[in-house]
Amino acid sequence: MRWAIGVLYVVTGLLTGYAAVYQMMQTVNGGLWSWSYPLMLGASVLLLASGIHNLFPRTTAVWLALIAAVIPIALCALFGSMPVRCWAFAAIIGFVTWSCFTFAGGRRPGLTALIASMALIASWLPSSFGTIHAYLFPTPPAANQPVLTPLIVFWILLLVVTIISGVSFFRVPQP
């Protein structure tokens, strides 16, 4: 069961991380909810680290933090620039990952995934409301099914991850 949960966390982290990077690249100036996309990427990386920890439980918090910090740096290198904000973002993600796994990862196994999934839910809400509103009340009458389908898939994955991590977090440890 641990492998299935780990794969679910990794797949959800990769898909939501891809969606966050895609959304960040859509506009140069940033939209009304552009603050949520870096949060979405950071939470996706944290969920990915939680999935790696589920797949390989002996991985230490330091290695998970290094993996989490390398991901934003690799994304910046992929796009050809390494600004200071990229390094700062990588350091913040690495520190958050390290602190989550150091202070709560061993005692409460689902806490890190629960934190990441709740942050993903909070960051997905504004853009999801905007998409649903545009779908239900289009200015030019057109239904955009390809946009709504990935949104539904992301929400299903996020809800399943939240439920599984919540159950694992609130389960009473056996003595």
Buried (B, 14 or more C-beta within 10 A) or exposed (E): EEEEBBEBBBBBBBBBBEBBBEBBEEEEEEBEBBEBBBBBBBBBBBBBBBBBBBBEEEBEBEBBBBBBBBBBBEBBEEEEEEEEEBBEBBBBBBEBBBBBBBEBBEEBBBBBBBBBBBBBBEBBEBBBEEBEEBBEEEEEEEEEEEEBEEBEEBEEBBEBBBEBBBEBBEEEEEE
